[in-house]
Amino acid sequence: MEFSIKSKNPEKQESACVVVGVFESGKLTTAAGAIDKSSNHYLSDVIRHGDMNGKAGSTTLLRDVPGTACQRVLLVGLGKEKEFREKEYGAAIRTAVKFLKDTGATDAALFLTEIPVKKKSVAWRIRQAVIITRETLYRFDQFKSQKNNEFLLKRIDLAVDRKTKPVIAEEALAQGQAIAEGVALARTLGDLPGNICTPAYLADTAKRIAADHALECEVLERSDMESLGMHSLLSVAKGSHQPPKLIVLHYKGGKANDKPVVLVGKGITFDTGGISLKPGEGMDEMKFDMCGAASVLGTIKAAALMQLPLNLTVIVPSVENMPGGNASKPGDIVTSLSGQTIEILNTDAEGRLILCDALTYAERFHPTAVVDIATLTGACVIALGHVASGLFANDDDFAAELLAMGSEAGDRAWHLPLWDDYQDQLKSNFADMANIGGRPAGSVTAACFLSRFAKKFTWAHLDIAGTAWKSGAEKGATGRPVALLTHFLLNRAGKLEN
């Protein structure tokens, strides 16, 4: 999809379709009003005759509107004007794009981006329009023998008023496209089946990203991890024929001596639960257990495309968790890279076993901050559903920064407690700690476990078990939290116009 910025009058726009908005009261947006005036109140007549009520989600397509240079005018209902905020803006963009892709229009001029959104800038509106458009048009059909026909829609012009500085609009457009690319990569990796997307496939993907964007890439093999003492991570891979990988990518857009932000993504490419076998129903969705890894790979790709002036390191511990004659057993004790010992009471609590060694490995990069991202606990789904990711942090200011960027991106998280009171649930009679803390506060005790390996840096943990993919008729990866992470990096780099 090709995007561009336009500041031309809507009635003079030579396009296959011009998209304008109508509020529930029948009030026309500025662009719709301009078309109404040039067409001798054609739009007002349509509204008066009841063909458009302005309710959110409604659409009316008009052809050959007099006084215009376009082939079609699409009216999109915006709902009540007083309630038009971020969510309503995103819904309007989504409604328009869904309608456009099923028309014969090859291009469109989107004047919804001119509509003011309270406390949001034109840069925000442009970024969101691009991200939402690409999200709406995404599809995964590479394994279908009968593929859908290509969309006719190839180009969208995003309208801005003449007061908008071109440099701000163009930069926001470039940011939106980069973030959308990162989200698309994360979704594609998540949607791939486990027999294709193995740890080796993730490593090859990282190498391709590195080659495309001049990044540094290193892949540690089983022998490398054995030499380092990553026995917690390696314990998860023991039942699988797929070799484990520790993938490290470096993007160096900052100064040589600038400390990097480090992102750690859980890369369990398929999770059977191991010896603590999961129920068969819904187990196919455990291909999504590498969505943390997918999100950090998507994020570093977006950062490279935006050429952000900061240093970023991505670490992906990747294994397959399978039952087998050599698989870890409940009651086994392993020694982590940090030297702390872990009693494995449940082999299905495996994500924390690979993340803890990756967090310890992150120390060598002297990070300014570390965020790990993982589809870690079903308990987080029970707590927050599929709306917000769970956020834990050892620094409240850092947590607040991430929360704010999640809200800015429309990729929200919620701050959950990381109090020492919960640490007692991880006590073991035989090792320094157990890998589970029982049913109560399962997402909290999982974060408490990880916090024991993150004491040497500012750290946050995002539990995306409820937000990384959808089930049912819309089954598929969402690409979250790439938007949150990229906005966080944009803000850190001083490049976020909001």
C-alpha positions in Angstrom: 0.0 0.0 0.0 1.3 3.4 -1.0 0.6 6.5 1.2 1.1 10.2 0.6 0.3 13.5 2.2 -2.1 15.9 0.4 -3.5 19.3 1.3 -5.7 19.8 -1.7 -9.4 20.8 -1.4 -11.6 17.8 -1.3 -13.9 18.9 -4.1 -10.9 19.3 -6.4 -9.3 15.9 -5.5 -9.0 13.8 -8.6 -9.4 10.4 -7.0 -11.4 7.2 -7.3 -12.9 8.0 -3.9 -12.9 10.8 -1.5 -13.7 9.9 2.1 -15.3 12.4 4.5 -17.1 12.2 7.8 -20.6 13.0 9.1 -21.5 13.3 12.8 -24.6 11.7 14.3 -26.3 15.1 14.5 -26.0 15.4 10.7 -23.2 17.9 11.1 -20.6 17.7 8.3 -16.9 17.8 8.9 -15.0 20.6 7.3 -14.1 18.5 4.2 -17.7 17.2 3.9 -18.9 20.8 4.1 -16.6 21.9 1.3 -18.0 19.1 -1.0 -21.6 20.0 0.1 -21.0 23.6 -0.9 -19.5 22.8 -4.3 -22.3 20.3 -5.0 -25.1 22.7 -4.2 -25.9 20.9 -0.9 -26.0 17.4 -2.4 -24.7 15.9 0.8 -27.2 17.8 2.9 -30.0 16.4 0.8 -28.7 12.8 1.3 -28.7 13.3 5.0 -32.1 15.0 5.0 -33.6 12.1 3.1 -32.3 9.6 5.7 -29.6 7.9 3.6 -26.9 8.8 6.1 -27.6 9.1 9.9 -24.0 9.7 11.0 -24.0 6.8 13.5 -20.6 5.3 14.1 -19.8 2.5 11.7 -22.4 3.6 9.1 -21.3 4.3 5.5 -23.0 5.7 2.3 -21.3 5.6 -1.1 -22.2 8.4 -3.6 -21.2 8.3 -7.2 -20.7 11.3 -9.6 -21.3 13.9 -7.0 -21.8 17.2 -8.9 -19.2 19.9 -8.4 -16.4 17.4 -7.6 -13.5 15.9 -9.5 -13.6 12.5 -7.9 -15.5 9.4 -9.1 -17.0 8.6 -5.7 -17.6 10.2 -2.3 -17.8 7.9 0.8 -19.6 9.2 3.8 -18.5 7.7 7.1 -20.5 8.0 10.2 -18.5 9.3 13.2 -21.1 9.0 16.0 -21.6 11.8 18.5 -19.3 14.8 18.0 -18.8 15.3 21.8 -17.7 11.6 22.1 -15.3 11.6 19.2 -11.9 10.7 20.7 -9.1 8.3 19.9 -11.2 5.1 19.9 -13.8 6.6 17.6 -11.2 8.0 15.3 -9.6 4.6 14.9 -13.0 3.0 14.3 -13.8 5.5 11.6 -10.5 4.8 9.8 -11.1 1.1 10.1 -14.7 1.4 8.8 -13.5 3.4 5.8 -10.7 1.1 4.8 -12.9 -2.1 5.2 -15.4 -0.5 2.8 -12.8 0.8 0.3 -11.1 -2.6 -0.1 -14.4 -4.1 -1.4 -15.0 -1.4 -4.0 -13.5 -1.0 -7.4 -11.5 2.1 -6.2 -7.8 1.8 -6.9 -7.0 4.9 -4.9 -8.6 7.1 -2.2 -8.2 10.4 -0.5 -8.9 10.1 3.2 -10.1 13.4 4.7 -10.8 11.8 8.1 -7.3 12.7 9.0 -8.2 16.3 9.1 -10.8 15.8 11.9 -9.6 17.1 15.2 -9.2 14.6 18.0 -9.0 16.0 21.5 -5.4 16.3 22.9 -4.0 14.6 19.8 -1.9 16.2 17.1 -2.1 15.9 13.3 1.1 13.7 13.6 -0.8 11.3 15.8 -3.7 11.2 13.4 -1.4 10.4 10.5 0.5 7.7 12.3 -2.6 6.0 13.5 -4.3 6.2 10.1 -1.4 4.3 8.5 -1.1 1.7 11.2 -4.8 1.0 11.3 -5.1 0.9 7.5 -2.3 -1.7 7.2 -3.7 -3.6 10.1 -7.1 -3.7 8.4 -5.7 -4.9 5.1 -3.4 -7.6 6.6 -4.2 -11.1 5.6 -2.3 -14.4 6.0 -3.1 -16.8 3.2 0.3 -18.1 2.0 -0.6 -21.7 2.8 -4.0 -21.6 1.0 -4.1 -23.2 -2.5 -6.8 -20.8 -3.5 -5.7 -17.3 -2.5 -7.9 -14.2 -2.4 -7.7 -11.8 -5.3 -5.4 -8.9 -4.7 -7.1 -5.7 -3.5 -7.7 -3.1 -6.1 -6.9 -0.4 -3.6 -3.3 0.5 -4.0 -2.9 4.1 -2.8 -4.3 6.3 -0.1 -3.7 10.0 0.2 -4.0 11.3 3.8 -5.4 14.8 3.9 -4.0 17.6 6.1 -4.9 21.2 6.3 -2.6 23.8 4.8 -1.5 25.0 8.3 0.2 21.7 8.9 4.0 21.8 8.4 4.9 19.4 5.7 8.0 18.1 7.6 5.8 17.1 10.5 3.3 15.3 8.4 5.9 13.5 6.3 7.8 12.3 9.4 4.6 11.0 11.0 3.8 9.2 7.7 7.2 7.6 7.7 6.9 6.6 11.3 3.4 5.1 10.7 4.7 3.1 7.8 7.7 1.8 9.8 5.5 0.8 12.7 3.1 -0.9 10.4 5.9 -2.9 8.8 7.0 -4.0 12.3 3.5 -5.0 13.2 3.0 -7.0 10.0 6.3 -8.9 10.6 5.2 -9.8 14.1 1.8 -10.9 12.9 3.2 -13.0 10.1 5.7 -14.7 12.4 3.0 -15.4 14.9 0.6 -16.8 12.3 3.2 -19.2 10.8 2.7 -22.9 11.9 5.1 -24.5 14.4 6.5 -26.9 11.8 7.7 -23.8 9.8 8.5 -21.2 12.5 11.1 -23.1 14.5 13.9 -21.6 16.6 16.1 -21.9 13.5 13.5 -20.0 11.4 13.5 -17.2 13.9 17.3 -17.1 13.8 17.2 -16.9 10.0 14.6 -14.2 10.1 16.9 -12.2 12.5 19.8 -12.6 10.1 17.6 -11.3 7.2 16.6 -8.3 9.2 20.3 -7.7 10.0 21.3 -8.0 6.4 18.5 -5.7 5.2 19.2 -2.9 7.7 22.9 -3.2 8.5 22.4 -4.5 12.0 24.8 -6.8 13.9 23.4 -10.3 14.5 24.8 -13.2 16.6 23.2 -16.6 17.1 24.3 -18.7 20.1 24.0 -22.4 19.6 23.4 -25.1 22.2 27.2 -25.6 22.8 27.6 -21.9 23.3 24.9 -21.8 25.9 26.2 -24.9 27.6 29.6 -23.2 27.9 28.0 -20.1 29.4 25.9 -22.1 31.9 22.4 -21.4 30.5 21.1 -24.6 32.0 17.7 -23.1 32.8 17.1 -22.2 29.1 18.5 -25.5 27.9 16.3 -27.5 30.2 13.2 -26.5 28.2 14.7 -27.6 24.9 15.7 -31.1 26.2 12.6 -32.9 24.9 12.7 -31.4 21.3 14.6 -32.4 18.2 14.7 -28.7 17.3 18.0 -27.1 18.5 17.6 -24.1 20.8 18.9 -20.7 19.7 19.8 -17.5 21.5 19.4 -14.7 19.0 21.0 -11.3 19.6 20.5 -8.2 17.3 22.1 -4.8 17.7 20.8 -1.6 16.2 23.3 1.2 16.7 21.7 4.5 15.8 23.0 6.4 18.8 26.4 7.4 19.9 29.0 4.7 20.5 29.0 5.1 24.2 25.3 5.4 24.7 23.8 2.6 26.7 21.3 0.5 24.8 17.6 -0.2 25.5 17.3 -4.0 25.6 14.2 -5.9 24.6 13.9 -9.6 25.4 11.2 -11.6 23.6 10.1 -15.1 24.6 10.5 -17.4 21.7 8.8 -20.7 22.5 7.9 -21.7 18.9 5.6 -24.4 20.1 4.5 -25.2 23.7 3.0 -28.6 24.4 3.6 -28.0 28.1 6.3 -30.7 28.1 5.8 -33.5 30.6 3.2 -31.3 32.3 1.2 -31.7 29.1 -1.5 -29.2 28.1 -5.0 -30.3 27.2 -5.5 -31.0 23.6 -8.3 -28.5 23.0 -6.8 -25.3 21.7 -3.2 -26.5 21.8 -2.8 -25.5 18.1 -2.8 -21.9 19.4 0.5 -22.6 21.3 2.3 -21.7 18.0 1.6 -18.2 19.3 3.8 -18.7 22.3 6.6 -17.0 20.4 4.7 -13.7 19.9 7.0 -12.0 22.4 10.0 -12.9 20.1 8.0 -11.8 17.1 7.2 -8.4 18.7 10.8 -7.5 19.5 11.9 -8.5 16.0 9.2 -6.3 14.5 10.2 -3.5 16.8 13.9 -3.5 15.9 12.9 -3.6 12.2 10.7 -0.5 12.7 13.4 1.2 14.7 15.9 0.6 11.8 13.4 1.9 9.2 12.8 5.0 11.3 16.6 5.4 11.8 16.0 6.3 15.4 19.0 8.0 17.1 19.5 5.5 19.9 21.0 2.1 20.5 18.8 -1.0 20.7 19.6 -4.6 21.5 17.1 -7.4 21.0 17.5 -10.8 22.7 15.4 -13.8 21.7 15.8 -17.0 23.6 14.1 -19.6 21.4 13.2 -23.2 22.0 10.5 -25.7 21.4 8.9 -27.2 24.5 8.1 -30.9 23.8 7.6 -34.1 25.9 10.1 -36.8 25.3 12.4 -39.3 26.9 15.0 -36.7 27.7 12.5 -33.9 28.6 12.7 -32.1 32.0 10.5 -33.7 34.7 8.6 -32.0 37.5 11.0 -31.9 40.4 14.2 -31.5 38.3 16.6 -28.8 39.6 18.7 -26.7 37.2 21.3 -24.0 37.6 20.6 -20.7 35.8 23.2 -18.5 34.1 23.0 -16.3 37.2 24.1 -19.2 39.4 20.7 -19.4 41.2 19.1 -22.8 41.3 15.5 -23.5 40.2 13.2 -26.4 41.1 11.0 -27.1 38.1 7.7 -28.0 39.6 5.8 -27.6 36.3 7.3 -27.9 32.9 4.5 -25.8 31.4 5.9 -22.8 33.3 8.7 -22.8 30.8 8.8 -19.2 29.5 10.3 -17.9 32.7 13.0 -20.5 32.5 14.3 -19.3 29.2 13.7 -15.6 30.0 15.7 -15.7 33.2 18.9 -16.7 31.4 18.3 -14.1 28.7 17.8 -11.4 31.3 21.1 -12.4 33.0 22.8 -12.4 29.5 21.5 -8.8 29.0 23.7 -7.6 31.9 26.8 -7.6 29.6 25.3 -4.9 27.5 25.0 -2.4 30.4 21.5 -1.4 29.4 19.8 1.8 30.2 16.5 -0.2 30.5 15.3 -3.7 29.8 11.8 -4.8 28.8 10.9 -8.4 28.4 7.8 -9.4 26.4 6.2 -12.8 26.9 3.0 -14.7 26.5 3.6 -15.8 30.0 0.6 -16.7 32.1 -3.1 -17.7 31.6 -3.6 -15.9 34.9 -3.0 -12.5 33.2 -5.8 -13.3 30.7 -8.1 -14.0 33.7 -7.1 -10.7 35.3 -7.1 -8.4 32.3 -8.9 -10.3 29.5 -7.8 -9.4 25.9 -7.8 -5.6 26.2 -4.6 -4.7 28.2 -1.2 -6.3 28.5 0.0 -6.9 32.1 2.9 -4.6 33.1 5.3 -5.2 36.0 8.4 -3.1 36.7 11.0 -2.6 39.4 10.8 1.2 38.8 7.6 3.1 39.0 8.7 5.9 36.8 9.7 3.4 34.1 6.3 1.7 34.4 4.6 5.1 34.0 6.6 5.8 30.9 5.5 2.6 29.3 1.9 3.0 30.3 1.8 6.5 28.8 3.3 5.2 25.5 0.8 2.3 25.4 -2.0 4.8 25.7 -0.5 7.0 23.0 -0.2 4.0 20.7 -3.6 2.6 21.4 -1.8 -0.5 22.7 -2.6 -0.3 26.3 -1.1 -2.0 29.4 -2.0 -2.0 33.1 0.4 -1.8 36.0 0.2 -4.8 38.3 2.0 -5.2 41.7 5.4 -6.6 42.1 5.5 -6.6 45.9 7.9 -8.6 47.9 4.9 -10.1 49.8 4.4 -12.4 46.8 8.0 -13.7 46.7 7.3 -16.3 49.5 5.1 -18.2 47.1 8.3 -19.2 45.1 10.0 -20.9 48.1 11.5 -24.3 47.5 12.7 -26.9 50.0 15.3 -28.1 47.6 16.5 -25.1 45.5 16.9 -21.4 45.6 13.4 -21.0 44.2 10.5 -22.9 42.5 9.4 -22.0 39.0 5.8 -21.7 40.0 4.0 -20.1 43.0 0.7 -21.9 42.9 -2.7 -20.7 41.6 -3.1 -17.4 43.5 -1.7 -14.3 41.7 -0.1 -16.5 39.0 0.9 -13.6 36.7 2.4 -11.7 39.7 4.5 -14.6 41.0 5.7 -15.2 37.4 6.9 -11.6 37.3 8.4 -12.0 40.8 10.4 -15.0 39.5 11.8 -12.9 36.6 12.5 -9.9 38.9 15.1 -12.1 40.7 17.2 -12.0 37.5 16.7 -8.2 36.8 18.2 -6.6 39.9 21.1 -5.0 38.1 19.1 -2.8 35.7 15.8 -0.9 35.3 13.4 -3.5 34.1 9.8 -4.1 33.1 7.9 -7.2 32.1 5.0 -7.2 29.7 2.7 -10.3 29.9 0.9 -10.4 26.6 -0.8 -13.7 27.0 -4.2 -12.0 26.5 -3.3 -9.6 23.8 -0.8 -11.3 21.4 -3.4 -13.2 19.5 -7.2 -13.7 18.9 -9.1 -16.9 19.0 -12.3 -17.9 17.2 -13.4 -16.6 13.8 -10.7 -14.0 13.9 -7.9 -16.3 15.0 -4.5 -14.9 14.4 -1.7 -12.9 15.8 -2.3 -9.2 16.6 1.2 -7.8 16.4 0.9 -6.4 19.9 2.8 -4.8 21.6 4.9 -3.6 18.7 3.0 -0.3 18.7 3.7 0.3 22.4 7.4 -0.6 22.1 8.0 1.6 19.0 6.2 4.6 20.6 8.4 4.1 23.7 11.5 4.1 21.5 10.3 7.2 19.6 9.7 9.0 22.8 13.1 8.0 24.2 14.7 9.2 20.9 12.9 12.5 21.1 11.1 11.8 17.8 7.5 11.5 19.0 5.3 14.4 17.9 2.0 13.9 19.9 
